[in-house]
């Protein structure tokens, strides 16, 4: 394997879940970062710059139009399988790679608890570490961290814009209705 400079590409577009930004390898369809739920394209760019540590001095390109269309369809409620999308896992620890790989096998409309995901990833006592890994997921939806819930089918956490209300929205979009959570009560304890 040779080291070479990777040409990154950016696509910013609107969906029913808000503005979405995709950043990936301009030479192939490997996704580095995805952000969604923003109210403006400027917020998307700022968020991608903060998580990727890069500045984008080039105009937005329509990078990976197929993936854009699939994300737009998903946001409208279509059943979309993203398991074929290549994500950049370089730089992740072996544990985090295992978590990402195990989570990508959790299908549309399914949930898994943090401890169940830890076991699937080969580290059954690492539920907290799974939570930490999920909180730093750079490719939500494609690596479906919204499908990871707390024990007893409680919502747990979510670090995307709009937080837990967005997690609940994504799960409802996928037909998951058995999550026990009082959003108003949780928001009061967060403030």
WORAUR-V975003 format. One record per helix or strand of 2 or more residues. SS is the DSSP state (h for helix, s for strand). FROM is the first residue (numbers start at 1). TO is the last residue. Records with the same first field share a line. If there is no record, write none. Layout:
BEGIN
SS = FROM-TO  FROM-TO
END
This chain:
BEGIN
s = 8-15  18-25  30-38  86-87  112-113  148-150
h = 41-52  65-75  94-103  114-120  127-135  145-147  151-153  163-173  183-190
END
